Amino acid sequence: MTASTDLCSGDNVCMGSACAPAFPHAYAITNLSVTAPNLKPNGDPWDPGEDGAPDLYVDIAVGGTIVTTTAIAAKGYNTTFAGPYTVNLDANVSLDLTASDNDGATSELVYDCSIPMVSALILRVGYVLCSGTGVTMNYTIHPA
């Protein structure tokens, strides 16, 4: 992770070489990385056959509405989606990234990385990390 160079404050973020209001504005999510646990919570493999690895993808939702979905990364416990995935954010809206295992007609939740209320402070950091038992999701977010 790189440290943020955003020196703005309050409800502002650095856009180019100036501080500007953080909201409403479009932001780009990049370098979205997901590491899934080796087994589902019930102890079963994610997928039958070969090594049981999941087919990972991520839904990106703003305010409870899915705005974009990554491609499916077949058969892997670790994957990175380069992006950019553009999201339009307003103050105090939720930003939710949900990783799932694609099983054709159905999907199984792998991990949910939610920011219930996005703030300028979070956006100034420019990096989000969520982790749980055997699972990690992280990404960068910057003004688009």
Contacts in CASP RR format, 6 or more apart in sequence:
PFRMAT RR
TARGET T0000
AUTHOR 0000-0000-0000
METHOD contacts of the structure
MODEL  1
MTASTDLCSGDNVCMGSACAPAFPHAYAITNLSVTAPNLKPNGDPWDPGE
DGAPDLYVDIAVGGTIVTTTAIAAKGYNTTFAGPYTVNLDANVSLDLTAS
DNDGATSELVYDCSIPMVSALILRVGYVLCSGTGVTMNYTIHPA
1 127 0 8 1.000
1 129 0 8 1.000
1 138 0 8 1.000
2 127 0 8 1.000
4 124 0 8 1.000
4 125 0 8 1.000
4 126 0 8 1.000
4 127 0 8 1.000
5 14 0 8 1.000
6 13 0 8 1.000
6 14 0 8 1.000
6 124 0 8 1.000
6 125 0 8 1.000
6 126 0 8 1.000
7 14 0 8 1.000
7 19 0 8 1.000
8 14 0 8 1.000
8 19 0 8 1.000
8 20 0 8 1.000
8 120 0 8 1.000
8 124 0 8 1.000
9 19 0 8 1.000
10 120 0 8 1.000
10 121 0 8 1.000
11 21 0 8 1.000
11 22 0 8 1.000
11 23 0 8 1.000
11 91 0 8 1.000
11 120 0 8 1.000
12 19 0 8 1.000
12 20 0 8 1.000
12 21 0 8 1.000
12 22 0 8 1.000
12 120 0 8 1.000
13 19 0 8 1.000
13 20 0 8 1.000
13 22 0 8 1.000
13 25 0 8 1.000
13 120 0 8 1.000
13 123 0 8 1.000
13 124 0 8 1.000
13 143 0 8 1.000
14 20 0 8 1.000
14 124 0 8 1.000
14 143 0 8 1.000
15 25 0 8 1.000
15 143 0 8 1.000
16 143 0 8 1.000
22 89 0 8 1.000
22 91 0 8 1.000
22 119 0 8 1.000
22 120 0 8 1.000
22 123 0 8 1.000
23 89 0 8 1.000
23 90 0 8 1.000
23 91 0 8 1.000
23 120 0 8 1.000
24 88 0 8 1.000
24 89 0 8 1.000
24 90 0 8 1.000
25 88 0 8 1.000
25 89 0 8 1.000
25 143 0 8 1.000
25 144 0 8 1.000
26 86 0 8 1.000
26 87 0 8 1.000
26 88 0 8 1.000
26 89 0 8 1.000
26 143 0 8 1.000
26 144 0 8 1.000
27 86 0 8 1.000
27 87 0 8 1.000
27 88 0 8 1.000
27 89 0 8 1.000
27 123 0 8 1.000
27 141 0 8 1.000
27 142 0 8 1.000
27 143 0 8 1.000
27 144 0 8 1.000
28 83 0 8 1.000
28 84 0 8 1.000
28 85 0 8 1.000
28 86 0 8 1.000
28 141 0 8 1.000
28 142 0 8 1.000
28 143 0 8 1.000
28 144 0 8 1.000
29 60 0 8 1.000
29 83 0 8 1.000
29 84 0 8 1.000
29 85 0 8 1.000
29 86 0 8 1.000
29 87 0 8 1.000
29 97 0 8 1.000
29 139 0 8 1.000
29 140 0 8 1.000
29 141 0 8 1.000
30 82 0 8 1.000
30 83 0 8 1.000
30 84 0 8 1.000
30 85 0 8 1.000
30 139 0 8 1.000
30 140 0 8 1.000
30 141 0 8 1.000
30 142 0 8 1.000
31 80 0 8 1.000
31 82 0 8 1.000
31 83 0 8 1.000
31 138 0 8 1.000
31 139 0 8 1.000
31 140 0 8 1.000
32 58 0 8 1.000
32 70 0 8 1.000
32 80 0 8 1.000
32 81 0 8 1.000
32 82 0 8 1.000
32 83 0 8 1.000
32 85 0 8 1.000
32 97 0 8 1.000
32 137 0 8 1.000
32 138 0 8 1.000
32 139 0 8 1.000
33 78 0 8 1.000
33 79 0 8 1.000
33 80 0 8 1.000
33 81 0 8 1.000
33 136 0 8 1.000
33 137 0 8 1.000
33 138 0 8 1.000
33 139 0 8 1.000
34 56 0 8 1.000
34 58 0 8 1.000
34 78 0 8 1.000
34 79 0 8 1.000
34 80 0 8 1.000
34 81 0 8 1.000
34 99 0 8 1.000
34 110 0 8 1.000
34 111 0 8 1.000
34 135 0 8 1.000
34 136 0 8 1.000
34 137 0 8 1.000
35 77 0 8 1.000
35 78 0 8 1.000
35 134 0 8 1.000
35 135 0 8 1.000
35 136 0 8 1.000
35 137 0 8 1.000
36 46 0 8 1.000
36 54 0 8 1.000
36 56 0 8 1.000
36 76 0 8 1.000
36 77 0 8 1.000
36 78 0 8 1.000
36 99 0 8 1.000
36 101 0 8 1.000
36 110 0 8 1.000
36 111 0 8 1.000
36 134 0 8 1.000
36 135 0 8 1.000
37 77 0 8 1.000
37 110 0 8 1.000
37 133 0 8 1.000
37 134 0 8 1.000
37 135 0 8 1.000
38 77 0 8 1.000
38 134 0 8 1.000
39 45 0 8 1.000
39 46 0 8 1.000
40 46 0 8 1.000
40 108 0 8 1.000
45 51 0 8 1.000
45 52 0 8 1.000
45 53 0 8 1.000
46 52 0 8 1.000
46 53 0 8 1.000
46 54 0 8 1.000
46 55 0 8 1.000
46 101 0 8 1.000
46 108 0 8 1.000
46 110 0 8 1.000
47 53 0 8 1.000
47 54 0 8 1.000
47 55 0 8 1.000
47 75 0 8 1.000
47 101 0 8 1.000
47 103 0 8 1.000
50 75 0 8 1.000
51 75 0 8 1.000
52 75 0 8 1.000
53 75 0 8 1.000
53 76 0 8 1.000
53 77 0 8 1.000
54 75 0 8 1.000
54 76 0 8 1.000
54 77 0 8 1.000
54 101 0 8 1.000
54 102 0 8 1.000
54 108 0 8 1.000
54 110 0 8 1.000
55 72 0 8 1.000
55 73 0 8 1.000
55 74 0 8 1.000
55 75 0 8 1.000
55 76 0 8 1.000
55 101 0 8 1.000
55 102 0 8 1.000
55 103 0 8 1.000
56 72 0 8 1.000
56 73 0 8 1.000
56 76 0 8 1.000
56 79 0 8 1.000
56 99 0 8 1.000
56 100 0 8 1.000
56 101 0 8 1.000
56 102 0 8 1.000
56 110 0 8 1.000
57 69 0 8 1.000
57 70 0 8 1.000
57 71 0 8 1.000
57 72 0 8 1.000
57 73 0 8 1.000
57 99 0 8 1.000
57 100 0 8 1.000
57 102 0 8 1.000
57 107 0 8 1.000
58 69 0 8 1.000
58 70 0 8 1.000
58 81 0 8 1.000
58 97 0 8 1.000
58 98 0 8 1.000
58 99 0 8 1.000
58 100 0 8 1.000
58 137 0 8 1.000
59 66 0 8 1.000
59 68 0 8 1.000
59 69 0 8 1.000
59 96 0 8 1.000
59 97 0 8 1.000
59 98 0 8 1.000
59 100 0 8 1.000
60 66 0 8 1.000
60 67 0 8 1.000
60 68 0 8 1.000
60 69 0 8 1.000
60 70 0 8 1.000
60 85 0 8 1.000
60 87 0 8 1.000
60 95 0 8 1.000
60 96 0 8 1.000
60 97 0 8 1.000
61 67 0 8 1.000
61 94 0 8 1.000
61 95 0 8 1.000
61 96 0 8 1.000
61 97 0 8 1.000
61 98 0 8 1.000
62 87 0 8 1.000
62 88 0 8 1.000
62 89 0 8 1.000
62 93 0 8 1.000
62 94 0 8 1.000
62 95 0 8 1.000
62 96 0 8 1.000
63 93 0 8 1.000
63 94 0 8 1.000
63 95 0 8 1.000
63 96 0 8 1.000
64 94 0 8 1.000
64 96 0 8 1.000
67 87 0 8 1.000
67 88 0 8 1.000
68 85 0 8 1.000
68 86 0 8 1.000
68 87 0 8 1.000
70 81 0 8 1.000
70 83 0 8 1.000
70 85 0 8 1.000
71 81 0 8 1.000
72 102 0 8 1.000
73 79 0 8 1.000
73 81 0 8 1.000
84 144 0 8 1.000
86 144 0 8 1.000
87 95 0 8 1.000
89 95 0 8 1.000
89 118 0 8 1.000
89 123 0 8 1.000
91 118 0 8 1.000
91 119 0 8 1.000
91 120 0 8 1.000
92 117 0 8 1.000
92 118 0 8 1.000
92 119 0 8 1.000
93 117 0 8 1.000
93 118 0 8 1.000
94 114 0 8 1.000
94 115 0 8 1.000
94 116 0 8 1.000
94 117 0 8 1.000
94 118 0 8 1.000
95 114 0 8 1.000
95 115 0 8 1.000
95 118 0 8 1.000
96 112 0 8 1.000
96 113 0 8 1.000
96 114 0 8 1.000
96 115 0 8 1.000
97 112 0 8 1.000
97 113 0 8 1.000
97 114 0 8 1.000
97 130 0 8 1.000
97 137 0 8 1.000
97 139 0 8 1.000
98 109 0 8 1.000
98 111 0 8 1.000
98 112 0 8 1.000
98 113 0 8 1.000
99 109 0 8 1.000
99 110 0 8 1.000
99 111 0 8 1.000
99 112 0 8 1.000
99 113 0 8 1.000
99 135 0 8 1.000
99 137 0 8 1.000
100 107 0 8 1.000
100 108 0 8 1.000
100 109 0 8 1.000
100 110 0 8 1.000
101 107 0 8 1.000
101 108 0 8 1.000
101 110 0 8 1.000
110 135 0 8 1.000
111 130 0 8 1.000
111 132 0 8 1.000
111 135 0 8 1.000
111 137 0 8 1.000
113 128 0 8 1.000
113 130 0 8 1.000
113 137 0 8 1.000
114 130 0 8 1.000
115 122 0 8 1.000
115 128 0 8 1.000
122 128 0 8 1.000
123 141 0 8 1.000
123 143 0 8 1.000
126 140 0 8 1.000
126 141 0 8 1.000
126 142 0 8 1.000
127 138 0 8 1.000
127 139 0 8 1.000
127 140 0 8 1.000
127 141 0 8 1.000
128 138 0 8 1.000
128 139 0 8 1.000
128 140 0 8 1.000
128 141 0 8 1.000
129 136 0 8 1.000
129 137 0 8 1.000
129 138 0 8 1.000
130 136 0 8 1.000
130 137 0 8 1.000
130 138 0 8 1.000
131 137 0 8 1.000
END
